[in-house]
Amino acid sequence: MNSIGNNLTAAAILSGRAGIKTEAEAEQQNPQLNTEDKVERSPANSDYKKMTALLPLSERGKQSIGFGAVIGGAVGGVGGALYGKSLAERKIITSNEIGEQTITWQEPVLQPENLGKIPTGYFSIGLADQSPHPELMQDVIENNPVMQDGKVLMREVSATYKNYGEPKVLQESVPIVQNTLSGYSEEVKPVTTTLKTITGGADIKDLNAKGDVTLNEELKGYNHKYSPTLTKTNMGYYDKPRVEFDNGVNVVGYTVIGGLIGVALGAVAGGIAGAVIEKSRLVKEAKEAGQHKPPKPTPKPPKPETPKA
């Protein structure tokens, strides 16, 4: 009998041990078991970070990413263009020697000449007062060529230019113009002011007052501006040289390519920044609302194993 009792006791102990599993074994069979407790006691809170990282983006989030991409693209485009231009300038300096070119040409002698008078601008209360004021006149001064023996007086001019690259001299034809005053034109612009009216019992002196705000345009008067009407007579032409330096570097191309690369990189960086900001906002809202804790699953009790006979 003692032997039979001992065997039954041992069988009961083995059956109890078979029905009891360690925490690791229980979690291995049911990974969602005690998820909440596992999150709370995790020192690095890594599970919480994983869950909040999977929060979906809202429409506001998509707008934040788009706005960040636009701003980043604009800033990156400007920075990339400036960087591309600096690279081009650096290449010009490193791949070219300093060239020098001296040029000499004949140009007309010009001097300021008083062509006459026109009314001075003024302010009027109404349109009825829009006749020019004789006492308010202004001189019209323009540069005209100096005439000598019926011909335009010319003078010799020299200039020396230095820059990186091979100098090239180009010629351009410049007209010699004689100015005469043939009249004047008038421009009238209304002058208005904006009046802000706050109704609904609010104090108008309070800049932060809440109420019905009405903006009204009030006419103060009119500004009168006069401009001379000039008749230009062509007295001939003269050749004026200009110097260009060929450095073999397309500065515009470098600037455009740098700008395009900057736009692309800036848009990506801005979009990522917008996503990070939006995710931070979602995480904060989820944490404050307690939404970061997943619904606690109902654990399924492990099936007891049938003890072996």
FIMARLO-151383 format. One record per residue: x, z, y of N, C-alpha, C in turn. Coordinates in Angstrom, 2 decimals. Each point is the difference from the previous one (the first is absolute). Example, Ala and Ser with C-alpha at 12.3 -4.5 7.8 and 13.67 -1.06 7.14 Angstrom:
BEGIN
NODE        nu        nw        nv       cau       caw       cav        cu        cw        cv
NODE     13.19      7.80     -5.69     -0.89      0.00      1.19      0.90      0.00      1.20
NODE     -0.35     -0.72      1.05      0.82      0.06      1.19     -0.77      0.73      1.09
end
This chain:
BEGIN
NODE        nu        nw        nv       cau       caw       cav        cu        cw        cv
NODE      0.83      0.00     -1.19     -0.83      0.00      1.19      0.87      0.00      1.25
NODE      1.03      0.83      0.00      0.89      0.02      1.17      0.62     -1.37      0.23
NODE      0.34     -0.66     -1.09      0.62     -1.33      0.13     -0.98     -0.98      0.59
NODE     -1.28      0.09     -0.45     -1.02     -0.91      0.55     -0.24      0.28      1.46
NODE     -0.05      1.31      0.42     -0.23      0.36      1.42      1.12     -0.47      0.87
NODE      1.23      0.17     -0.49      1.15     -0.46      0.78     -0.05     -1.50      0.21
NODE     -0.37     -0.74     -1.03     -0.09     -1.46      0.13     -1.04     -0.41      1.01
NODE     -1.17      0.71     -0.01     -1.06     -0.32      0.97      0.45      0.31      1.40
NODE      0.69      1.10      0.18      0.50      0.37      1.35      0.98     -1.04      0.50
NODE      0.91     -0.42     -0.84      1.00     -1.01      0.39     -0.68     -1.32      0.34
NODE     -1.04     -0.34     -0.78     -0.71     -1.24      0.28     -0.70      0.06      1.33
NODE     -0.57      1.20      0.33     -0.70      0.15      1.29      0.99     -0.12      1.15
NODE      1.18      0.59     -0.13      1.02     -0.07      1.05      0.46     -1.43      0.20
NODE      0.22     -0.69     -1.10      0.42     -1.40      0.10     -1.08     -0.84      0.64
NODE     -1.28      0.31     -0.36     -1.11     -0.76      0.62     -0.06      0.25      1.48
NODE      0.21      1.25      0.46     -0.02      0.31      1.44      1.14     -0.69      0.72
NODE      1.19      0.00     -0.60      1.14     -0.66      0.62     -0.22     -1.51      0.08
NODE     -0.66     -0.54     -1.03     -0.24     -1.44      0.02     -0.99     -0.37      1.09
NODE     -0.93      0.90      0.35     -0.99     -0.31      1.03      0.53      0.24      1.40
NODE      1.11      0.68      0.16      0.56      0.30      1.32      1.15     -0.96      0.27
NODE     -0.03     -0.68      1.20      1.07     -0.93      0.36      0.67      0.49      1.25
NODE      1.25     -0.34      0.15      0.75      0.36      1.20     -0.53     -0.81      1.18
NODE      0.36      0.45      1.22     -0.46     -0.70      1.22      0.53     -1.42      0.03
NODE      1.25     -0.19     -0.44      0.57     -1.35      0.02     -0.75     -0.91     -0.96
NODE     -0.37      0.55     -1.19     -0.71     -0.81     -0.97     -1.40     -0.34      0.50
NODE     -0.66      0.99      0.68     -1.35     -0.26      0.53      0.04     -1.05      1.09
NODE      1.00      0.09      0.88      0.09     -0.99      1.07      0.35     -1.37     -0.53
NODE      0.77     -0.02     -1.13      0.36     -1.29     -0.59     -1.24     -0.69     -0.58
NODE     -0.90      0.78     -0.58     -1.21     -0.58     -0.55     -0.99     -0.35      1.12
NODE     -0.09      0.82      1.04     -0.94     -0.23      1.10      0.77      0.09      1.32
NODE      0.50     -1.11      0.52      0.85      0.04      1.20     -0.75      0.52      1.21
NODE     -1.34     -0.09      0.05     -0.74      0.44      1.16     -0.32      1.49     -0.03
NODE      0.41      0.67     -1.07     -0.29      1.41     -0.14      0.78      0.79      1.04
NODE     -0.72      0.88      0.74      0.63      0.87      0.98      0.78     -0.79      1.05
NODE     -0.54     -1.14      0.42      0.69     -0.81      1.02      0.12      0.76      1.30
NODE     -1.06      0.72      0.36     -0.01      0.72      1.27      1.08      1.08      0.02
NODE      0.06      0.76     -1.10      1.02      1.05     -0.06      1.38     -0.59      0.02
NODE      0.19     -1.14     -0.69      1.32     -0.63     -0.04      0.43     -0.44      1.38
NODE     -0.95     -0.51      0.81      0.33     -0.43      1.35      0.39      1.19      0.85
NODE     -0.75      1.08     -0.11      0.25      1.13      0.87      1.32      0.68     -0.30
NODE      0.41      0.07     -1.26      1.21      0.74     -0.30      1.25     -0.88     -0.01
NODE     -0.19     -1.29      0.36      1.16     -0.88      0.05      0.79      0.29      1.27
NODE      1.27      0.44     -0.07      0.74      0.36      1.22      0.16     -1.17      0.94
NODE      0.26     -1.19     -0.53      0.21     -1.16      0.86     -1.31     -0.70      0.32
NODE     -1.10      0.47     -0.66     -1.32     -0.60      0.24      0.03     -1.51     -0.21
NODE      0.74     -0.46     -1.02      0.17     -1.43     -0.22     -1.30     -0.66     -0.44
NODE     -0.83      0.71     -0.80     -1.26     -0.58     -0.45     -0.93     -0.24      1.18
NODE      0.01      0.93      0.96     -0.82     -0.18      1.20      0.43     -1.24      0.77
NODE      1.31     -0.20      0.09      0.49     -1.19      0.70     -0.41     -1.27     -0.72
NODE      0.03      0.03     -1.34     -0.39     -1.18     -0.76     -1.47     -0.33      0.21
NODE     -0.84      1.06      0.02     -1.43     -0.25      0.16     -0.33     -0.51      1.39
NODE      0.57      0.63      1.02     -0.29     -0.43      1.37      0.59     -1.37      0.28
NODE      1.04     -0.39     -0.70      0.57     -1.34      0.21     -0.95     -1.08     -0.48
NODE     -0.95      0.37     -0.89     -0.93     -0.98     -0.52     -1.30     -0.06      0.78
NODE     -0.08      0.77      1.13     -1.22     -0.05      0.81     -0.17     -1.40      0.57
NODE     -1.19     -0.56     -0.05     -0.20     -1.38      0.47      0.06     -0.09      1.51
NODE      0.43     -1.17      0.53      0.03     -0.23      1.43     -1.39     -0.36      0.49
NODE     -0.39      0.55      1.14     -1.28     -0.32      0.62      0.18     -1.19      0.92
NODE     -1.12     -0.40      0.63      0.08     -1.08      0.98      0.90      0.40      1.16
NODE     -0.08      1.28      0.36      0.87      0.50      1.06      1.46     -0.11     -0.41
NODE      0.25      0.24     -1.28      1.37     -0.14     -0.49      0.50     -1.42      0.07
NODE     -0.86     -0.95     -0.36      0.40     -1.41      0.08      0.27     -0.40      1.44
NODE     -0.84      0.51      0.93      0.23     -0.29      1.41      1.31      0.62      0.47
NODE      0.30      1.19     -0.49      1.26      0.65      0.38      1.20     -0.81     -0.48
NODE     -0.09     -0.52     -1.21      1.09     -0.83     -0.52      0.12     -1.28      0.81
NODE     -1.15     -0.64      0.29      0.03     -1.23      0.80      0.55      0.24      1.39
NODE     -0.42      1.09      0.63      0.50      0.31      1.34      1.50      0.26     -0.02
NODE      0.44      0.74     -1.02      1.43      0.26     -0.12      0.80     -1.27     -0.22
NODE     -0.58     -0.93     -0.79      0.69     -1.27     -0.25      0.10     -0.83      1.28
NODE     -1.07     -0.01      0.80      0.02     -0.77      1.26      1.03      0.58      0.97
NODE     -0.05      1.32      0.19      0.95      0.63      0.92      1.43     -0.17     -0.52
NODE      0.19      0.22     -1.29      1.33     -0.16     -0.57      0.50     -1.42      0.11
NODE     -0.90     -0.98     -0.21      0.40     -1.40      0.13      0.39     -0.35      1.42
NODE     -0.75      0.52      0.98      0.32     -0.29      1.40      1.34      0.60      0.39
NODE      0.19      1.28     -0.35      1.27      0.66      0.33      1.16     -0.66     -0.76
NODE     -0.23     -0.29     -1.27      1.04     -0.65     -0.79      0.33     -1.38      0.51
NODE     -1.02     -0.73      0.48      0.25     -1.33      0.53      0.88      0.03      1.24
NODE     -0.29      0.94      0.91      0.82      0.12      1.21      1.43      0.42     -0.37
NODE      0.09      1.02     -0.88      1.33      0.44     -0.40      0.78     -1.06     -0.75
NODE     -0.69     -0.74     -0.87      0.67     -1.07     -0.74      0.46     -1.12      0.90
NODE     -0.82     -0.35      1.01      0.39     -1.05      0.93      1.23      0.41      0.81
NODE      0.00      1.24      0.45      1.17      0.48      0.75      1.24      0.04     -0.88
NODE     -0.18      0.42     -1.25      1.14      0.04     -0.91      0.51     -1.40     -0.30
NODE     -0.93     -0.96     -0.21      0.42     -1.38     -0.23      0.74     -0.59      1.18
NODE     -0.47      0.31      1.20      0.68     -0.49      1.20      1.39      0.60      0.13
NODE      0.12      1.31     -0.33      1.32      0.64      0.08      0.96     -0.60     -1.03
NODE     -0.52     -0.35     -1.19      0.86     -0.65     -0.99      0.48     -1.36      0.50
NODE     -0.90     -0.75      0.64      0.39     -1.31      0.53      1.06      0.14      1.07
NODE     -0.19      0.96      0.89      0.99      0.20      1.07      1.35      0.43     -0.58
NODE     -0.06      0.83     -1.04      1.25      0.42     -0.63      0.72     -1.18     -0.65
NODE     -0.78     -0.89     -0.62      0.61     -1.17     -0.63      0.59     -0.94      1.05
NODE     -0.67     -0.11      1.14      0.53     -0.84      1.07      1.37      0.50      0.44
NODE      0.12      1.30      0.13      1.27      0.58      0.48      1.10     -0.15     -1.04
NODE     -0.35      0.22     -1.28      1.03     -0.02     -1.05      0.42     -1.41     -0.41
NODE     -0.86     -1.00      0.22      0.30     -1.35     -0.48      0.37     -0.98      1.11
NODE      0.07      0.46      1.25      0.32     -0.90      1.12      1.03      0.63      0.92
NODE      0.74     -0.88      0.65      0.90      0.44      1.05     -0.68     -0.18      1.35
NODE      0.53      0.67      1.02     -0.58     -0.10      1.33      0.39     -1.33      0.63
NODE     -1.04     -0.78      0.36      0.23     -1.27      0.67     -0.17      0.15      1.51
NODE      0.63     -0.90      0.74     -0.05      0.06      1.46     -0.19     -1.41      0.56
NODE     -0.88     -0.11      1.01     -0.27     -1.30      0.61     -0.24      0.18      1.50
NODE      0.72     -0.79      0.81     -0.18     -0.02      1.45     -0.67     -1.31      0.39
NODE     -1.04      0.09      0.82     -0.74     -1.19      0.43     -0.09     -0.01      1.53
NODE     -0.10     -1.21      0.55     -0.11     -0.19      1.45     -1.09     -1.02      0.28
NODE     -0.84      0.26      1.01     -1.08     -0.93      0.34     -0.34      0.12      1.49
NODE     -0.79     -0.97      0.46     -0.48     -0.04      1.38     -1.48      0.41      0.03
NODE     -0.35      0.92      0.91     -1.38      0.43      0.14     -0.37      0.07      1.48
NODE     -1.30     -0.10      0.35     -0.40      0.01      1.41      0.17      1.38      0.63
NODE      0.28      0.00      1.28      0.08      1.25      0.77     -1.42      0.37      0.42
NODE     -0.43      1.18     -0.35     -1.35      0.47      0.33      0.07      1.14      1.00
NODE     -1.02      0.08      0.85     -0.09      1.11      0.94     -1.47      0.37      0.18
NODE     -0.31      1.29      0.25     -1.39      0.40      0.21     -0.54     -0.56      1.31
NODE     -1.24     -0.44     -0.03     -0.64     -0.60      1.16     -1.41      0.56      0.16
NODE     -0.36      0.34      1.27     -1.34      0.50      0.30     -0.95     -1.20      0.13
NODE     -0.92     -0.14     -0.96     -0.89     -1.15     -0.02     -1.27      0.21      0.83
NODE     -0.31      1.22      0.37     -1.21      0.27      0.77     -0.58      1.35     -0.39
NODE     -1.26      0.24      0.40     -0.66      1.28     -0.24     -1.31     -0.19     -0.74
NODE     -0.36      1.01     -0.81     -1.31      0.05     -0.67     -0.55      1.41      0.17
NODE     -1.31      0.19     -0.19     -0.57      1.35      0.15      0.59      0.99     -0.99
NODE      0.03      1.25      0.43      0.43      1.10     -0.87     -1.20      0.53     -0.76
NODE      0.21      0.38     -1.23     -1.09      0.55     -0.80     -0.55      1.29      0.59
NODE     -1.27      0.30     -0.27     -0.64      1.20      0.54     -1.14      0.41     -0.92
NODE     -0.58      1.18      0.30     -1.12      0.56     -0.77     -1.24      0.02      0.89
NODE     -1.13     -0.46     -0.55     -1.25      0.00      0.75     -1.08      0.74     -0.78
NODE     -0.93      0.60      0.76     -1.09      0.74     -0.63     -1.02     -0.95     -0.61
NODE     -0.35     -1.06      0.72     -0.98     -0.94     -0.49      0.51     -1.42      0.06
NODE     -0.70     -0.92     -0.65      0.42     -1.39      0.00     -0.19     -0.66      1.36
NODE     -0.86      0.58      0.86     -0.22     -0.59      1.31      1.28      0.03      0.84
NODE      0.80      1.04     -0.25      1.26      0.12      0.74      1.11     -0.68     -0.81
NODE     -0.01     -1.31     -0.06      0.98     -0.72     -0.80      0.73     -1.07      0.80
NODE     -0.13      0.03      1.33      0.76     -0.95      0.82      1.41      0.53      0.21
NODE      1.04     -0.86      0.01      1.37      0.47      0.19      0.17      0.73      1.33
NODE      0.84      0.99     -0.01      0.29      0.77      1.21      1.17     -0.67      0.72
NODE     -0.22     -0.52      1.20      1.08     -0.71      0.70      1.20      0.89      0.30
NODE     -0.28      1.29      0.19      1.11      0.89      0.35      0.84      0.37     -1.21
NODE     -0.48     -0.31     -1.20      0.73      0.32     -1.22      0.46     -1.30     -0.64
NODE      1.19     -0.45      0.37      0.56     -1.24     -0.52      1.36      0.27     -0.62
NODE      0.38     -0.83     -0.93      1.30      0.15     -0.67      0.72     -1.34     -0.02
NODE      1.34      0.09      0.06      0.83     -1.22     -0.02      0.16     -0.51     -1.43
NODE      0.10     -1.31     -0.11      0.27     -0.65     -1.29      1.43     -0.51      0.04
NODE      0.86      0.61     -0.84      1.43     -0.33     -0.04      0.31     -0.68     -1.33
NODE      0.60     -1.18      0.04      0.40     -0.73     -1.20      1.39     -0.60      0.22
NODE      0.74     -0.20     -1.10      1.31     -0.65      0.06     -0.16     -1.52      0.05
NODE      0.64     -0.62      0.97     -0.02     -1.46      0.15      1.42     -0.53      0.11
NODE      0.23     -1.23     -0.45      1.35     -0.57      0.11      0.39     -0.27      1.45
NODE      1.28      0.16      0.27      0.53     -0.28      1.33      0.26     -1.50      0.11
NODE     -0.52     -0.60      1.10      0.16     -1.44      0.22      1.15     -0.24      0.99
NODE      0.80     -1.01     -0.31      1.12     -0.38      0.90      0.07     -1.53      0.03
NODE     -0.16     -0.56      1.23     -0.01     -1.45      0.18     -1.04     -0.68     -0.88
NODE     -1.16      0.67     -0.13     -1.09     -0.56     -0.80      0.19      0.11     -1.49
NODE      1.02      0.70     -0.44      0.26      0.16     -1.43      0.08      1.49     -0.34
NODE     -0.22      0.30     -1.25      0.09      1.38     -0.48      1.46      0.40     -0.07
NODE      0.33      1.13      0.64      1.38      0.50     -0.02      0.30      0.59     -1.37
NODE      1.09     -0.43     -0.64      0.39      0.46     -1.33      1.26      0.84      0.09
NODE      0.20      0.84     -1.01      1.20      0.83     -0.09      0.48      0.02     -1.44
NODE      1.30      0.29     -0.17      0.59      0.04     -1.33     -0.04      1.42     -0.53
NODE     -0.39      0.13     -1.27     -0.12      1.30     -0.66      0.75     -0.05     -1.32
NODE      0.71      1.08     -0.31      0.74      0.11     -1.27     -0.39      1.30     -0.69
NODE      0.03     -0.04     -1.32     -0.30      1.20     -0.80      0.72     -0.09     -1.32
NODE      0.39      1.16     -0.52      0.69      0.09     -1.29     -0.85      0.86     -0.94
NODE     -0.19     -0.49     -1.21     -0.83      0.69     -1.00      0.85      0.31     -1.22
NODE     -0.19      1.19     -0.57      0.69      0.42     -1.21     -1.01      0.56     -0.99
NODE      0.19     -0.35     -1.26     -0.87      0.53     -1.04      0.60     -0.36     -1.36
NODE     -0.58      0.55     -1.07      0.47     -0.31     -1.35     -0.53     -1.36     -0.43
NODE      0.89     -0.87     -0.46     -0.39     -1.30     -0.49      0.66     -1.13      0.78
NODE     -0.41     -1.22     -0.35      0.55     -1.20      0.64     -0.88     -0.38      1.19
NODE      0.57     -0.08      1.24     -0.81     -0.32      1.17     -0.40     -1.48      0.03
NODE     -1.22     -0.25      0.44     -0.51     -1.35      0.20     -0.64     -0.08      1.39
NODE      0.34     -1.06      0.75     -0.52     -0.18      1.35     -1.16     -0.98     -0.06
NODE     -1.15      0.42      0.50     -1.20     -0.83      0.05     -0.41     -0.19      1.46
NODE     -0.58     -1.15      0.30     -0.42     -0.31      1.37     -1.53      0.01      0.08
NODE     -0.52      0.53      1.10     -1.42     -0.04      0.27     -0.23     -0.43      1.44
NODE     -1.04     -0.78      0.22     -0.32     -0.52      1.33     -0.96      0.96      0.70
NODE      0.37      0.44      1.22     -0.78      0.98      0.75     -0.49     -0.66      1.29
NODE     -1.31      0.10      0.31     -0.50     -0.62      1.23      0.38      0.82      1.24
NODE      0.17     -0.70      1.11      0.21      0.63      1.31     -1.33     -0.05      0.73
NODE     -0.55      1.18      0.33     -1.37      0.08      0.52      0.00      0.52      1.43
NODE     -0.79     -0.66      0.85     -0.24      0.43      1.39     -1.41      0.58      0.07
NODE     -0.13      1.29      0.43     -1.29      0.69      0.05     -0.57     -0.05      1.41
NODE     -1.30     -0.28      0.11     -0.73      0.08      1.26     -1.31      0.74     -0.25
NODE     -0.46      0.75      1.03     -1.23      0.78     -0.11     -1.19     -0.89      0.38
NODE     -0.95     -0.12     -0.93     -1.18     -0.84      0.26     -1.29      0.80      0.05
NODE      0.05      1.31     -0.16     -1.21      0.81      0.06      0.18      1.28     -0.80
NODE     -1.13      0.61     -0.35      0.05      1.22     -0.81     -1.30      0.11     -0.80
NODE      0.04      0.85     -1.01     -1.17      0.28     -0.83     -0.30      1.49      0.02
NODE     -1.26      0.33     -0.22     -0.43      1.40      0.03     -0.57      0.41     -1.35
NODE      0.35      1.20     -0.43     -0.53      0.57     -1.24     -0.67      1.32      0.32
NODE     -1.26      0.13     -0.37     -0.78      1.21      0.28     -0.35      0.68     -1.32
NODE      0.36      1.28     -0.11     -0.29      0.77     -1.20     -0.77      1.26      0.37
NODE     -1.08      0.29     -0.72     -0.75      1.24      0.27      0.79      1.23     -0.43
NODE     -0.18      1.07      0.74      0.64      1.28     -0.32     -1.10      0.96     -0.39
NODE      0.08      0.51     -1.24     -1.02      0.92     -0.50      0.63      1.30     -0.45
NODE     -0.83      1.01     -0.14      0.44      1.28     -0.54     -1.01      0.45     -1.05
NODE      0.44      0.74     -0.98     -0.86      0.46     -1.08     -0.43      1.43      0.26
NODE     -1.31      0.22      0.03     -0.56      1.32      0.20     -0.51      0.53     -1.33
NODE      0.41      1.23     -0.33     -0.40      0.63     -1.24     -1.05      1.05      0.28
NODE     -1.16     -0.14     -0.61     -1.10      0.94      0.21     -0.33      0.66     -1.33
NODE     -0.03      1.34      0.00     -0.32      0.77     -1.20     -1.33      0.70      0.25
NODE     -0.98     -0.27     -0.84     -1.31      0.62      0.13     -0.28      0.86     -1.23
NODE     -1.13      0.71      0.05     -0.37      0.85     -1.13      0.41      1.43      0.18
NODE      0.15      0.44      1.25      0.33      1.39      0.28      1.46      0.34     -0.08
NODE      0.87     -0.97     -0.26      1.43      0.27     -0.11      0.62      0.11      1.39
NODE      1.06      0.80      0.08      0.72      0.15      1.26      0.91     -1.21      0.19
NODE     -0.18     -0.73      1.07      0.78     -1.22      0.22      1.48      0.30      0.22
NODE      0.33      1.24      0.36      1.40      0.38      0.21      0.72      0.25     -1.32
NODE     -0.77      0.23     -1.05      0.58      0.26     -1.31      0.35     -1.34     -0.66
NODE      1.30     -0.26     -0.18      0.42     -1.27     -0.57     -0.43     -0.14     -1.45
NODE     -0.18      1.14     -0.70     -0.40     -0.03     -1.40     -1.49      0.24     -0.18
NODE     -0.76     -0.12      1.09     -1.43      0.27     -0.09     -0.70     -1.04     -0.86
NODE     -0.98      0.46     -0.76     -0.76     -0.88     -0.86     -1.34     -0.32      0.68
NODE     -0.38     -1.23     -0.04     -1.24     -0.43      0.62     -0.08     -1.51      0.01
NODE     -0.97     -0.53      0.68     -0.15     -1.44      0.12      0.93     -0.50      1.10
NODE      0.94     -0.86     -0.37      0.99     -0.53      0.94     -0.41     -1.41      0.40
NODE     -0.06     -0.25      1.30     -0.36     -1.31      0.52      1.12     -0.49      0.91
NODE      0.49     -1.22     -0.25      1.05     -0.61      0.81     -0.61     -1.10      0.84
NODE      0.18      0.10      1.31     -0.54     -0.98      0.93      1.12     -0.59      0.85
NODE     -0.04     -1.32      0.19      0.95     -0.69      0.86     -0.57     -0.07      1.42
NODE      0.79      0.52      0.94     -0.43     -0.02      1.40      0.90     -0.92      0.80
NODE     -0.58     -0.93      0.75      0.76     -0.95      0.80      0.50      0.68      1.28
NODE      1.31     -0.06      0.19      0.61      0.59      1.19      0.24     -1.03      1.09
NODE      0.31     -1.23     -0.37      0.28     -1.04      0.98      0.70     -1.17     -0.65
NODE      0.78     -0.74      0.81      0.65     -1.22     -0.49      1.43     -0.08      0.53
NODE      0.91     -0.43     -0.88      1.38     -0.28      0.39      0.14     -1.50      0.27
NODE      0.59     -0.34      1.14      0.22     -1.40      0.37      1.50     -0.28     -0.05
NODE      0.37     -1.02     -0.77      1.40     -0.38     -0.14      0.16     -1.47      0.35
NODE      1.05     -0.30      0.81      0.24     -1.37      0.45      1.34     -0.49     -0.56
NODE      0.00     -1.25     -0.45      1.21     -0.62     -0.54      0.23     -1.33      0.71
NODE      1.26     -0.35      0.28      0.27     -1.26      0.70     -0.19     -1.20     -0.92
NODE     -0.43     -1.10      0.58     -0.08     -1.28     -0.71      1.16     -0.86      0.48
NODE      0.92     -0.32     -0.91      1.22     -0.73      0.35     -0.07     -1.43     -0.48
NODE      0.49     -0.88      0.84      0.19     -1.40     -0.38      1.47     -0.22     -0.28
NODE      0.33     -0.48     -1.18      1.39     -0.18     -0.41      0.35     -1.49      0.02
NODE      1.01     -0.32      0.79      0.46     -1.39      0.12      1.32     -0.15     -0.74
NODE      0.06     -0.97     -0.89      1.22     -0.24     -0.78      1.01     -0.75      0.85
NODE      1.17      0.64      0.21      1.06     -0.60      0.82      1.09     -0.64     -0.87
NODE     -0.14      0.01     -1.29      1.01     -0.57     -0.88      0.30      0.93     -1.16
NODE      1.06     -0.32     -0.75      0.40      0.79     -1.16      1.50      0.24      0.02
NODE      0.43      1.04     -0.72      1.43      0.20     -0.22      0.18      0.49     -1.43
NODE      1.19     -0.29     -0.55      0.32      0.38     -1.37      0.64      1.38     -0.02
NODE     -0.60      0.88     -0.76      0.53      1.36     -0.14      0.41      0.23     -1.46
NODE      1.27      0.25     -0.27      0.44      0.22     -1.38     -0.33      1.42     -0.46
NODE     -0.13      0.14     -1.28     -0.16      1.32     -0.62      0.81      0.03     -1.29
NODE      0.42      1.17     -0.39      0.91      0.16     -1.14     -0.74      0.73     -1.12
NODE      0.09     -0.56     -1.19     -0.50      0.65     -1.20      1.14      0.16     -0.99
NODE     -0.02      1.10     -0.75      1.06      0.28     -0.97     -0.57     -0.11     -1.41
NODE      0.63     -0.86     -0.81     -0.42     -0.21     -1.39      0.78      0.96     -0.89
NODE     -0.69      1.03     -0.52      0.66      1.00     -0.86     -0.35     -0.16     -1.47
NODE     -0.84     -0.97     -0.34     -0.33     -0.25     -1.40     -0.90      1.04     -0.64
NODE     -0.61      0.87      0.79     -0.86      1.05     -0.55     -1.40     -0.17      0.58
NODE     -0.99     -0.06     -0.89     -1.39     -0.11      0.42     -0.56      1.40      0.24
NODE      0.06      0.45      1.25     -0.46      1.35      0.33     -1.50      0.15     -0.25
NODE     -0.76     -1.04      0.33     -1.45      0.07     -0.20     -0.33      0.13     -1.48
NODE      0.71     -0.74     -0.84     -0.25      0.09     -1.44      0.29      1.39     -0.55
NODE      1.13      0.57      0.42      0.33      1.37     -0.44     -1.07      0.98      0.46
NODE     -0.47     -0.16      1.23     -1.00      0.92      0.54     -1.31     -0.12     -0.76
NODE     -0.43     -1.23     -0.27     -1.27     -0.21     -0.71      0.07      0.54     -1.42
NODE      1.08     -0.32     -0.71      0.14      0.47     -1.38      0.06      1.53     -0.04
NODE      0.77      0.58      0.91      0.07      1.46      0.06     -1.35      0.61      0.29
NODE     -0.78     -0.63      0.89     -1.33      0.51      0.30     -0.93     -0.07     -1.19
NODE      0.04     -1.11     -0.75     -0.86     -0.14     -1.17      0.35      1.03     -1.07
NODE      1.29      0.17     -0.24      0.41      1.02     -0.98     -0.42      1.39      0.46
NODE      0.16      0.26      1.29     -0.41      1.29      0.53     -1.49      0.24     -0.13
NODE     -0.80     -1.06      0.22     -1.45      0.13     -0.15     -0.36      0.37     -1.43
NODE      0.62     -0.69     -0.98     -0.30      0.27     -1.40      0.39      1.42     -0.40
NODE      1.23      0.38      0.32      0.46      1.35     -0.38     -0.78      1.07      0.75
NODE     -0.25     -0.25      1.27     -0.75      0.98      0.78     -1.42      0.18     -0.49
NODE     -0.64     -1.11     -0.41     -1.36      0.09     -0.52     -0.04      0.81     -1.29
NODE      0.97     -0.25     -0.88      0.05      0.77     -1.26      0.23      1.48      0.29
NODE      0.98      0.30      0.86      0.31      1.40      0.32     -1.19      0.66      0.68
NODE     -0.64     -0.72      0.93     -1.16      0.57      0.68     -1.16      0.24     -0.94
NODE     -0.23     -0.94     -0.93     -1.06      0.20     -0.97      0.25      1.20     -0.90
NODE      1.25      0.15     -0.43      0.35      1.16     -0.83     -0.19      1.29      0.79
NODE      0.42      0.00      1.26     -0.17      1.19      0.83     -1.48      0.33      0.17
NODE     -0.82     -1.05      0.22     -1.43      0.23      0.11     -0.60      0.57     -1.27
NODE      0.46     -0.51     -1.16     -0.49      0.52     -1.28      0.40      1.45     -0.21
NODE      1.25      0.34      0.37      0.47      1.38     -0.16     -0.81      0.94      0.88
NODE     -0.25     -0.43      1.24     -0.78      0.84      0.91     -1.42      0.20     -0.53
NODE     -0.60     -1.08     -0.50     -1.35      0.09     -0.51     -0.06      0.86     -1.25
NODE      0.99     -0.16     -0.89      0.04      0.83     -1.20      0.16      1.47      0.37
NODE      0.84      0.29      1.01      0.16      1.39      0.44     -1.31      0.56      0.51
NODE     -0.75     -0.83      0.72     -1.29      0.44      0.50     -0.96      0.29     -1.15
NODE     -0.03     -0.91     -0.99     -0.88      0.21     -1.15      0.38      1.25     -0.78
NODE      1.30      0.21     -0.18      0.46      1.19     -0.73     -0.41      1.26      0.74
NODE      0.14     -0.01      1.32     -0.36      1.16      0.80     -1.49      0.28     -0.09
NODE     -0.81     -1.07      0.12     -1.44      0.18     -0.09     -0.40      0.48     -1.39
NODE      0.63     -0.58     -1.03     -0.33      0.42     -1.37      0.38      1.44     -0.25
NODE      1.13      0.41      0.56      0.44      1.37     -0.19     -0.92      0.97      0.70
NODE     -0.40     -0.35      1.24     -0.89      0.88      0.75     -1.37      0.09     -0.65
NODE     -0.48     -1.11     -0.56     -1.33      0.00     -0.61      0.02      0.47     -1.44
NODE      1.17      0.25     -0.55      0.10      0.44     -1.38     -0.23     -1.10     -1.01
NODE      0.15     -1.25      0.44     -0.25     -1.11     -0.90      1.20     -0.35     -0.86
NODE      1.13      0.67      0.26      1.17     -0.33     -0.79     -0.06      0.57     -1.41
NODE     -0.97      0.94     -0.24     -0.14      0.56     -1.34     -0.95     -0.86     -0.80
NODE      0.43     -0.57     -1.09     -0.90     -0.83     -0.80     -1.04      0.86     -0.69
NODE     -1.14     -0.57     -0.38     -1.02      0.78     -0.71      0.56      0.59     -1.28
NODE     -0.30      1.27     -0.17      0.55      0.71     -1.15     -0.70     -0.47     -1.27
NODE      0.73     -0.62     -0.92     -0.65     -0.49     -1.21     -0.36      1.13     -0.95
NODE     -1.01     -0.22     -0.76     -0.38      0.98     -1.00      0.88     -0.17     -1.24
NODE      0.83      0.99     -0.27      0.92     -0.17     -1.14     -0.77      0.02     -1.32
NODE      0.43     -0.86     -0.86     -0.58     -0.04     -1.33      0.75      0.97     -0.90
NODE     -0.71      0.92     -0.64      0.70      0.96     -0.87      0.63     -0.71     -1.17
NODE      1.18      0.36     -0.33      0.64     -0.65     -1.18     -0.74      0.32     -1.27
NODE     -0.04     -0.97     -0.86     -0.65      0.19     -1.29      0.87      0.87     -0.90
NODE     -0.61      1.04     -0.53      0.82      0.85     -0.91      0.34     -0.74     -1.28
NODE      1.19      0.18     -0.39      0.44     -0.66     -1.22     -0.49      0.79     -1.22
NODE     -0.36     -0.74     -0.96     -0.47      0.63     -1.24      1.20      0.56     -0.77
NODE     -0.02      1.28     -0.26      1.18      0.57     -0.69      0.12     -0.57     -1.42
NODE      1.19     -0.20     -0.30      0.28     -0.49     -1.35     -0.22      1.12     -1.02
NODE     -0.58     -0.39     -1.11     -0.28      1.00     -1.06      1.31      0.44     -0.64
end
